[in-house]
Amino acid sequence: MVQLRAVDRENWRDCAKLELHPAQEGFLAPNVYTIAQSKFETIHRPRAIYEGDTLVGMLCFCHEDEPEDDLELYWLFRFMIDKRYQNRGLGIAALEALLEEVRTLGGKRLRTMHHPKNDGAARVYQKFGFTKIGTLDDGDILYEMEV
């Protein structure tokens, strides 16, 4: 069973050591950067992704911050499964767990994005039910779904 846990004093170093396949490098910021950023951007919610007691990935999400009190729109802005655990359905299971957490927080919509050359992310997001809604200024592909 996949579950999301807070990134904390006990697991942050292990989260920082998670790796992507070489072909995926450059598609998202390193986990250590995401963890550090969350200490200054207090609306960021980093989560370690576990299958049972095994750490398999990490994600980070937040509510819309312009306006800051928009608690109906959430953003998944970092999401990775370690290269050793990809292609096992763990990404989809982690997204399901994220949706449950966003629902609990009152979220109604979830957005995410990916690098235009990240075909693996596109497949996962589309399979999960996200709809492409545009392109961001930096070229990233933008997706949204109802929660």
Order of alpha helices (4+ residues) and beta strands (2+ residues): beta-alpha-alpha-beta-beta-beta-alpha-beta-alpha-beta-beta
